[in-house]
Amino acid sequence: MRAALDLLEQAIDRDPQFGPALGFAAVCHHHLGRYGSGEGPEAHRGAALDLAHRALQASPDDAGAIANAAFMLGSLGDDIAPAISLVERALELNPSFARGWGISAWLRMWGGQPNAAVEHWNTSIRLSPRHRNVTEHPLFGLAHFFAHRYDEAIAYFLTALANMPRNPEVHRYLAASYALTGRMEEARQMIDRLRAITPIILPRIISFRDPEQRELFLSGVRLAAGEEK
């Protein structure tokens, strides 16, 4: 991500109004702030949101730039409704935009609509059947998790962990799932593995907007970490 961001910043220096570069630079800052080792998360968050707004201003009719901006605003902003409206605009511009449907799926998941999230992800797969995004398994896992189907969720999260062994979010999802099924030894092992990646146990950015879903996730992580009985 750091190497990509360096190249994107060079592109932006050459053309400050190049929307695709602005949008992808926002994505890089998002990932560095959300999944990095802990340095400057608020600076990355601010940069991601600023670049997302600049991308929208520079390329108001570019489906890719709009979708990336929607992803940033949905993940980091206070209100997810504008982000969903933006991704709908991107899909109106390009209904066959597979990545846009994938972004829409995550926005729906964060917005408390797991069934719609799965539907939109399946549309993305139908449009681009040879492409497999590694975030597919976490998304399907969360759909089961929020439906309290924890065993099914664990199966998806384990596949996600194999694909992304240093992703802290997947460790948290698994820890919460194990804890909520009473498998406390496995839950604590997952927390220990999380601590080997980052000192941050509860995430600093939580995109789930539905209060019940948010609390279910957090209560599972706290239980796994021994912070509540």
ChimeraX commands (.cxc) that place a marker at each C-alpha (Angstrom):
marker #1 position 0.00,0.00,0.00 radius 0.5
marker #1 position 2.84,2.38,0.78 radius 0.5
marker #1 position 4.48,1.69,-2.58 radius 0.5
marker #1 position 1.16,2.17,-4.36 radius 0.5
marker #1 position 0.51,5.42,-2.51 radius 0.5
marker #1 position 3.92,6.76,-3.51 radius 0.5
marker #1 position 3.15,6.15,-7.19 radius 0.5
marker #1 position -0.34,7.61,-6.87 radius 0.5
marker #1 position 1.03,10.73,-5.23 radius 0.5
marker #1 position 3.43,11.14,-8.16 radius 0.5
marker #1 position 0.46,10.90,-10.53 radius 0.5
marker #1 position -1.48,13.47,-8.50 radius 0.5
marker #1 position 1.51,15.82,-8.50 radius 0.5
marker #1 position 1.48,15.69,-12.29 radius 0.5
marker #1 position -2.30,16.10,-12.55 radius 0.5
marker #1 position -4.07,17.22,-9.34 radius 0.5
marker #1 position -7.45,16.72,-11.05 radius 0.5
marker #1 position -6.92,13.07,-12.02 radius 0.5
marker #1 position -9.89,11.51,-10.25 radius 0.5
marker #1 position -8.90,7.82,-10.48 radius 0.5
marker #1 position -5.55,8.51,-8.80 radius 0.5
marker #1 position -7.22,10.60,-6.10 radius 0.5
marker #1 position -9.74,7.83,-5.43 radius 0.5
marker #1 position -7.18,5.05,-5.19 radius 0.5
marker #1 position -4.89,7.19,-3.02 radius 0.5
marker #1 position -7.84,7.55,-0.64 radius 0.5
marker #1 position -8.17,3.76,-0.56 radius 0.5
marker #1 position -4.47,3.40,0.29 radius 0.5
marker #1 position -4.75,5.85,3.18 radius 0.5
marker #1 position -7.84,4.01,4.38 radius 0.5
marker #1 position -6.04,0.67,4.53 radius 0.5
marker #1 position -2.92,2.14,6.13 radius 0.5
marker #1 position -5.03,3.80,8.81 radius 0.5
marker #1 position -7.31,0.84,9.41 radius 0.5
marker #1 position -4.89,-2.07,9.17 radius 0.5
marker #1 position -1.50,-0.44,9.79 radius 0.5
marker #1 position 0.65,-0.97,12.85 radius 0.5
marker #1 position -0.80,2.03,14.64 radius 0.5
marker #1 position 1.09,5.06,13.37 radius 0.5
marker #1 position -0.98,8.13,12.55 radius 0.5
marker #1 position -4.44,6.57,12.12 radius 0.5
marker #1 position -6.23,9.91,12.35 radius 0.5
marker #1 position -3.89,11.46,9.78 radius 0.5
marker #1 position -4.62,8.61,7.38 radius 0.5
marker #1 position -8.36,8.93,8.03 radius 0.5
marker #1 position -8.29,12.66,7.33 radius 0.5
marker #1 position -6.25,12.18,4.16 radius 0.5
marker #1 position -8.60,9.43,2.91 radius 0.5
marker #1 position -11.69,11.57,3.37 radius 0.5
marker #1 position -10.04,14.63,1.81 radius 0.5
marker #1 position -8.90,12.65,-1.23 radius 0.5
marker #1 position -12.35,11.07,-1.59 radius 0.5
marker #1 position -13.97,14.50,-1.77 radius 0.5
marker #1 position -11.33,15.70,-4.24 radius 0.5
marker #1 position -11.96,12.64,-6.42 radius 0.5
marker #1 position -15.68,13.41,-6.55 radius 0.5
marker #1 position -15.01,17.02,-7.52 radius 0.5
marker #1 position -12.45,16.07,-10.15 radius 0.5
marker #1 position -14.34,13.17,-11.77 radius 0.5
marker #1 position -18.08,13.50,-11.07 radius 0.5
marker #1 position -18.94,11.12,-13.94 radius 0.5
marker #1 position -16.26,8.47,-13.41 radius 0.5
marker #1 position -17.88,5.38,-11.93 radius 0.5
marker #1 position -14.61,4.10,-10.48 radius 0.5
marker #1 position -13.68,7.35,-8.77 radius 0.5
marker #1 position -17.22,7.70,-7.39 radius 0.5
marker #1 position -17.25,4.14,-6.05 radius 0.5
marker #1 position -13.89,4.55,-4.34 radius 0.5
marker #1 position -15.07,7.79,-2.76 radius 0.5
marker #1 position -18.28,6.06,-1.64 radius 0.5
marker #1 position -16.24,3.30,-0.04 radius 0.5
marker #1 position -14.18,5.83,1.92 radius 0.5
marker #1 position -17.17,7.85,3.07 radius 0.5
marker #1 position -19.03,4.69,4.02 radius 0.5
marker #1 position -16.15,3.26,5.99 radius 0.5
marker #1 position -14.91,6.43,7.68 radius 0.5
marker #1 position -17.74,8.97,7.59 radius 0.5
marker #1 position -20.46,9.56,10.14 radius 0.5
marker #1 position -23.45,8.87,7.88 radius 0.5
marker #1 position -23.53,5.94,5.49 radius 0.5
marker #1 position -26.59,7.09,3.51 radius 0.5
marker #1 position -24.62,9.52,1.27 radius 0.5
marker #1 position -22.10,6.77,0.53 radius 0.5
marker #1 position -24.86,4.38,-0.56 radius 0.5
marker #1 position -26.32,7.10,-2.77 radius 0.5
marker #1 position -22.92,7.63,-4.36 radius 0.5
marker #1 position -22.35,3.98,-5.16 radius 0.5
marker #1 position -25.86,3.81,-6.63 radius 0.5
marker #1 position -24.84,6.73,-8.85 radius 0.5
marker #1 position -21.70,4.83,-9.91 radius 0.5
marker #1 position -23.78,1.77,-10.81 radius 0.5
marker #1 position -26.21,3.91,-12.78 radius 0.5
marker #1 position -23.26,5.16,-14.81 radius 0.5
marker #1 position -21.93,1.63,-15.29 radius 0.5
marker #1 position -24.36,-1.18,-14.37 radius 0.5
marker #1 position -21.73,-3.78,-15.34 radius 0.5
marker #1 position -19.12,-2.40,-12.92 radius 0.5
marker #1 position -18.31,-5.57,-10.94 radius 0.5
marker #1 position -16.04,-3.84,-8.44 radius 0.5
marker #1 position -18.73,-1.23,-7.86 radius 0.5
marker #1 position -21.19,-3.96,-6.91 radius 0.5
marker #1 position -18.58,-5.33,-4.50 radius 0.5
marker #1 position -18.20,-1.92,-2.89 radius 0.5
marker #1 position -21.97,-1.64,-2.71 radius 0.5
marker #1 position -22.04,-4.99,-0.92 radius 0.5
marker #1 position -19.73,-3.72,1.82 radius 0.5
marker #1 position -21.68,-0.48,2.18 radius 0.5
marker #1 position -24.88,-2.51,2.61 radius 0.5
marker #1 position -23.18,-4.70,5.21 radius 0.5
marker #1 position -21.99,-1.66,7.17 radius 0.5
marker #1 position -25.46,-0.16,6.81 radius 0.5
marker #1 position -27.13,-3.11,8.51 radius 0.5
marker #1 position -28.40,-4.87,5.37 radius 0.5
marker #1 position -26.52,-8.20,5.26 radius 0.5
marker #1 position -28.98,-9.87,2.88 radius 0.5
marker #1 position -28.63,-7.05,0.36 radius 0.5
marker #1 position -24.87,-7.21,0.84 radius 0.5
marker #1 position -24.78,-10.88,-0.17 radius 0.5
marker #1 position -27.06,-10.17,-3.15 radius 0.5
marker #1 position -24.85,-7.36,-4.40 radius 0.5
marker #1 position -21.70,-9.44,-3.94 radius 0.5
marker #1 position -23.25,-12.26,-5.97 radius 0.5
marker #1 position -24.03,-9.73,-8.70 radius 0.5
marker #1 position -20.36,-8.75,-8.69 radius 0.5
marker #1 position -19.35,-12.41,-9.06 radius 0.5
marker #1 position -21.84,-12.93,-11.90 radius 0.5
marker #1 position -20.43,-9.94,-13.77 radius 0.5
marker #1 position -16.80,-10.98,-13.23 radius 0.5
marker #1 position -16.78,-14.72,-12.53 radius 0.5
marker #1 position -13.02,-15.17,-12.87 radius 0.5
marker #1 position -12.21,-12.52,-10.29 radius 0.5
marker #1 position -12.17,-13.54,-6.66 radius 0.5
marker #1 position -11.70,-10.79,-4.11 radius 0.5
marker #1 position -10.28,-11.99,-0.79 radius 0.5
marker #1 position -12.89,-9.93,1.08 radius 0.5
marker #1 position -15.62,-12.26,-0.19 radius 0.5
marker #1 position -15.27,-14.69,2.71 radius 0.5
marker #1 position -15.34,-12.06,5.48 radius 0.5
marker #1 position -18.47,-10.56,3.95 radius 0.5
marker #1 position -20.31,-13.88,3.75 radius 0.5
marker #1 position -19.05,-14.71,7.22 radius 0.5
marker #1 position -20.47,-11.50,8.62 radius 0.5
marker #1 position -23.84,-12.21,7.03 radius 0.5
marker #1 position -23.97,-15.47,9.02 radius 0.5
marker #1 position -22.49,-13.84,12.14 radius 0.5
marker #1 position -25.19,-11.18,12.32 radius 0.5
marker #1 position -27.82,-13.90,11.81 radius 0.5
marker #1 position -26.31,-15.69,14.85 radius 0.5
marker #1 position -25.20,-18.61,12.66 radius 0.5
marker #1 position -21.77,-18.65,14.26 radius 0.5
marker #1 position -20.57,-22.06,13.06 radius 0.5
marker #1 position -21.21,-21.08,9.43 radius 0.5
marker #1 position -19.54,-17.72,10.07 radius 0.5
marker #1 position -16.45,-19.42,11.52 radius 0.5
marker #1 position -16.05,-21.56,8.40 radius 0.5
marker #1 position -15.97,-18.46,6.19 radius 0.5
marker #1 position -13.69,-16.56,8.57 radius 0.5
marker #1 position -11.19,-19.44,8.66 radius 0.5
marker #1 position -10.97,-19.35,4.88 radius 0.5
marker #1 position -10.50,-15.60,5.07 radius 0.5
marker #1 position -7.72,-16.08,7.64 radius 0.5
marker #1 position -5.91,-18.46,5.30 radius 0.5
marker #1 position -6.06,-15.82,2.57 radius 0.5
marker #1 position -5.22,-12.86,4.86 radius 0.5
marker #1 position -3.19,-14.28,7.79 radius 0.5
marker #1 position -2.19,-10.85,9.13 radius 0.5
marker #1 position -5.53,-9.08,8.77 radius 0.5
marker #1 position -6.57,-7.93,12.27 radius 0.5
marker #1 position -10.27,-7.65,11.41 radius 0.5
marker #1 position -10.51,-11.34,10.49 radius 0.5
marker #1 position -8.87,-12.25,13.80 radius 0.5
marker #1 position -11.47,-10.14,15.63 radius 0.5
marker #1 position -14.35,-11.73,13.70 radius 0.5
marker #1 position -13.10,-15.21,14.57 radius 0.5
marker #1 position -12.44,-14.33,18.20 radius 0.5
marker #1 position -15.96,-12.93,18.56 radius 0.5
marker #1 position -17.53,-15.94,16.85 radius 0.5
marker #1 position -15.66,-18.44,19.01 radius 0.5
marker #1 position -16.51,-16.52,22.18 radius 0.5
marker #1 position -20.21,-16.28,21.37 radius 0.5
marker #1 position -20.36,-20.05,20.82 radius 0.5
marker #1 position -18.60,-20.74,24.12 radius 0.5
marker #1 position -15.35,-21.92,22.52 radius 0.5
marker #1 position -13.30,-19.74,24.84 radius 0.5
marker #1 position -9.93,-21.45,24.43 radius 0.5
marker #1 position -10.03,-20.89,20.68 radius 0.5
marker #1 position -11.31,-17.34,21.22 radius 0.5
marker #1 position -8.38,-16.53,23.51 radius 0.5
marker #1 position -5.92,-18.10,21.09 radius 0.5
marker #1 position -7.26,-15.84,18.38 radius 0.5
marker #1 position -6.82,-12.80,20.63 radius 0.5
marker #1 position -3.22,-13.88,21.31 radius 0.5
marker #1 position -2.62,-14.10,17.56 radius 0.5
marker #1 position -4.20,-10.67,17.15 radius 0.5
marker #1 position -1.84,-9.21,19.77 radius 0.5
marker #1 position 1.11,-10.54,17.76 radius 0.5
marker #1 position -0.07,-8.36,14.86 radius 0.5
marker #1 position -1.27,-5.24,16.67 radius 0.5
marker #1 position -1.64,-4.01,20.25 radius 0.5
marker #1 position -5.13,-2.74,19.36 radius 0.5
marker #1 position -7.73,-5.32,20.41 radius 0.5
marker #1 position -10.94,-3.33,19.92 radius 0.5
marker #1 position -10.82,-1.71,16.48 radius 0.5
marker #1 position -10.33,2.05,16.28 radius 0.5
marker #1 position -12.62,2.22,13.22 radius 0.5
marker #1 position -15.96,0.40,13.42 radius 0.5
marker #1 position -18.05,0.76,10.28 radius 0.5
marker #1 position -21.14,-1.19,11.41 radius 0.5
marker #1 position -23.94,1.38,11.77 radius 0.5
marker #1 position -26.70,-0.84,13.13 radius 0.5
marker #1 position -26.45,-0.53,16.95 radius 0.5
marker #1 position -27.40,-4.16,17.64 radius 0.5
marker #1 position -24.92,-5.52,15.09 radius 0.5
marker #1 position -22.21,-3.21,16.37 radius 0.5
marker #1 position -22.75,-4.29,19.96 radius 0.5
marker #1 position -22.89,-7.98,19.01 radius 0.5
marker #1 position -19.48,-7.71,17.36 radius 0.5
marker #1 position -17.92,-5.67,20.16 radius 0.5
marker #1 position -19.36,-7.86,22.92 radius 0.5
marker #1 position -17.89,-10.93,21.23 radius 0.5
marker #1 position -14.43,-9.37,20.99 radius 0.5
marker #1 position -14.59,-8.15,24.60 radius 0.5
marker #1 position -15.67,-11.59,25.78 radius 0.5
marker #1 position -12.81,-13.23,23.89 radius 0.5
marker #1 position -10.35,-10.74,25.38 radius 0.5
marker #1 position -11.63,-11.37,28.90 radius 0.5
marker #1 position -13.05,-7.89,29.29 radius 0.5
marker #1 position -16.55,-9.06,30.22 radius 0.5
marker #1 position -18.08,-12.18,31.68 radius 0.5
marker link #1:1,2 radius 0.2
marker link #1:2,3 radius 0.2
marker link #1:3,4 radius 0.2
marker link #1:4,5 radius 0.2
marker link #1:5,6 radius 0.2
marker link #1:6,7 radius 0.2
marker link #1:7,8 radius 0.2
marker link #1:8,9 radius 0.2
marker link #1:9,10 radius 0.2
marker link #1:10,11 radius 0.2
marker link #1:11,12 radius 0.2
marker link #1:12,13 radius 0.2
marker link #1:13,14 radius 0.2
marker link #1:14,15 radius 0.2
marker link #1:15,16 radius 0.2
marker link #1:16,17 radius 0.2
marker link #1:17,18 radius 0.2
marker link #1:18,19 radius 0.2
marker link #1:19,20 radius 0.2
marker link #1:20,21 radius 0.2
marker link #1:21,22 radius 0.2
marker link #1:22,23 radius 0.2
marker link #1:23,24 radius 0.2
marker link #1:24,25 radius 0.2
marker link #1:25,26 radius 0.2
marker link #1:26,27 radius 0.2
marker link #1:27,28 radius 0.2
marker link #1:28,29 radius 0.2
marker link #1:29,30 radius 0.2
marker link #1:30,31 radius 0.2
marker link #1:31,32 radius 0.2
marker link #1:32,33 radius 0.2
marker link #1:33,34 radius 0.2
marker link #1:34,35 radius 0.2
marker link #1:35,36 radius 0.2
marker link #1:36,37 radius 0.2
marker link #1:37,38 radius 0.2
marker link #1:38,39 radius 0.2
marker link #1:39,40 radius 0.2
marker link #1:40,41 radius 0.2
marker link #1:41,42 radius 0.2
marker link #1:42,43 radius 0.2
marker link #1:43,44 radius 0.2
marker link #1:44,45 radius 0.2
marker link #1:45,46 radius 0.2
marker link #1:46,47 radius 0.2
marker link #1:47,48 radius 0.2
marker link #1:48,49 radius 0.2
marker link #1:49,50 radius 0.2
marker link #1:50,51 radius 0.2
marker link #1:51,52 radius 0.2
marker link #1:52,53 radius 0.2
marker link #1:53,54 radius 0.2
marker link #1:54,55 radius 0.2
marker link #1:55,56 radius 0.2
marker link #1:56,57 radius 0.2
marker link #1:57,58 radius 0.2
marker link #1:58,59 radius 0.2
marker link #1:59,60 radius 0.2
marker link #1:60,61 radius 0.2
marker link #1:61,62 radius 0.2
marker link #1:62,63 radius 0.2
marker link #1:63,64 radius 0.2
marker link #1:64,65 radius 0.2
marker link #1:65,66 radius 0.2
marker link #1:66,67 radius 0.2
marker link #1:67,68 radius 0.2
marker link #1:68,69 radius 0.2
marker link #1:69,70 radius 0.2
marker link #1:70,71 radius 0.2
marker link #1:71,72 radius 0.2
marker link #1:72,73 radius 0.2
marker link #1:73,74 radius 0.2
marker link #1:74,75 radius 0.2
marker link #1:75,76 radius 0.2
marker link #1:76,77 radius 0.2
marker link #1:77,78 radius 0.2
marker link #1:78,79 radius 0.2
marker link #1:79,80 radius 0.2
marker link #1:80,81 radius 0.2
marker link #1:81,82 radius 0.2
marker link #1:82,83 radius 0.2
marker link #1:83,84 radius 0.2
marker link #1:84,85 radius 0.2
marker link #1:85,86 radius 0.2
marker link #1:86,87 radius 0.2
marker link #1:87,88 radius 0.2
marker link #1:88,89 radius 0.2
marker link #1:89,90 radius 0.2
marker link #1:90,91 radius 0.2
marker link #1:91,92 radius 0.2
marker link #1:92,93 radius 0.2
marker link #1:93,94 radius 0.2
marker link #1:94,95 radius 0.2
marker link #1:95,96 radius 0.2
marker link #1:96,97 radius 0.2
marker link #1:97,98 radius 0.2
marker link #1:98,99 radius 0.2
marker link #1:99,100 radius 0.2
marker link #1:100,101 radius 0.2
marker link #1:101,102 radius 0.2
marker link #1:102,103 radius 0.2
marker link #1:103,104 radius 0.2
marker link #1:104,105 radius 0.2
marker link #1:105,106 radius 0.2
marker link #1:106,107 radius 0.2
marker link #1:107,108 radius 0.2
marker link #1:108,109 radius 0.2
marker link #1:109,110 radius 0.2
marker link #1:110,111 radius 0.2
marker link #1:111,112 radius 0.2
marker link #1:112,113 radius 0.2
marker link #1:113,114 radius 0.2
marker link #1:114,115 radius 0.2
marker link #1:115,116 radius 0.2
marker link #1:116,117 radius 0.2
marker link #1:117,118 radius 0.2
marker link #1:118,119 radius 0.2
marker link #1:119,120 radius 0.2
marker link #1:120,121 radius 0.2
marker link #1:121,122 radius 0.2
marker link #1:122,123 radius 0.2
marker link #1:123,124 radius 0.2
marker link #1:124,125 radius 0.2
marker link #1:125,126 radius 0.2
marker link #1:126,127 radius 0.2
marker link #1:127,128 radius 0.2
marker link #1:128,129 radius 0.2
marker link #1:129,130 radius 0.2
marker link #1:130,131 radius 0.2
marker link #1:131,132 radius 0.2
marker link #1:132,133 radius 0.2
marker link #1:133,134 radius 0.2
marker link #1:134,135 radius 0.2
marker link #1:135,136 radius 0.2
marker link #1:136,137 radius 0.2
marker link #1:137,138 radius 0.2
marker link #1:138,139 radius 0.2
marker link #1:139,140 radius 0.2
marker link #1:140,141 radius 0.2
marker link #1:141,142 radius 0.2
marker link #1:142,143 radius 0.2
marker link #1:143,144 radius 0.2
marker link #1:144,145 radius 0.2
marker link #1:145,146 radius 0.2
marker link #1:146,147 radius 0.2
marker link #1:147,148 radius 0.2
marker link #1:148,149 radius 0.2
marker link #1:149,150 radius 0.2
marker link #1:150,151 radius 0.2
marker link #1:151,152 radius 0.2
marker link #1:152,153 radius 0.2
marker link #1:153,154 radius 0.2
marker link #1:154,155 radius 0.2
marker link #1:155,156 radius 0.2
marker link #1:156,157 radius 0.2
marker link #1:157,158 radius 0.2
marker link #1:158,159 radius 0.2
marker link #1:159,160 radius 0.2
marker link #1:160,161 radius 0.2
marker link #1:161,162 radius 0.2
marker link #1:162,163 radius 0.2
marker link #1:163,164 radius 0.2
marker link #1:164,165 radius 0.2
marker link #1:165,166 radius 0.2
marker link #1:166,167 radius 0.2
marker link #1:167,168 radius 0.2
marker link #1:168,169 radius 0.2
marker link #1:169,170 radius 0.2
marker link #1:170,171 radius 0.2
marker link #1:171,172 radius 0.2
marker link #1:172,173 radius 0.2
marker link #1:173,174 radius 0.2
marker link #1:174,175 radius 0.2
marker link #1:175,176 radius 0.2
marker link #1:176,177 radius 0.2
marker link #1:177,178 radius 0.2
marker link #1:178,179 radius 0.2
marker link #1:179,180 radius 0.2
marker link #1:180,181 radius 0.2
marker link #1:181,182 radius 0.2
marker link #1:182,183 radius 0.2
marker link #1:183,184 radius 0.2
marker link #1:184,185 radius 0.2
marker link #1:185,186 radius 0.2
marker link #1:186,187 radius 0.2
marker link #1:187,188 radius 0.2
marker link #1:188,189 radius 0.2
marker link #1:189,190 radius 0.2
marker link #1:190,191 radius 0.2
marker link #1:191,192 radius 0.2
marker link #1:192,193 radius 0.2
marker link #1:193,194 radius 0.2
marker link #1:194,195 radius 0.2
marker link #1:195,196 radius 0.2
marker link #1:196,197 radius 0.2
marker link #1:197,198 radius 0.2
marker link #1:198,199 radius 0.2
marker link #1:199,200 radius 0.2
marker link #1:200,201 radius 0.2
marker link #1:201,202 radius 0.2
marker link #1:202,203 radius 0.2
marker link #1:203,204 radius 0.2
marker link #1:204,205 radius 0.2
marker link #1:205,206 radius 0.2
marker link #1:206,207 radius 0.2
marker link #1:207,208 radius 0.2
marker link #1:208,209 radius 0.2
marker link #1:209,210 radius 0.2
marker link #1:210,211 radius 0.2
marker link #1:211,212 radius 0.2
marker link #1:212,213 radius 0.2
marker link #1:213,214 radius 0.2
marker link #1:214,215 radius 0.2
marker link #1:215,216 radius 0.2
marker link #1:216,217 radius 0.2
marker link #1:217,218 radius 0.2
marker link #1:218,219 radius 0.2
marker link #1:219,220 radius 0.2
marker link #1:220,221 radius 0.2
marker link #1:221,222 radius 0.2
marker link #1:222,223 radius 0.2
marker link #1:223,224 radius 0.2
marker link #1:224,225 radius 0.2
marker link #1:225,226 radius 0.2
marker link #1:226,227 radius 0.2
marker link #1:227,228 radius 0.2
marker link #1:228,229 radius 0.2
view
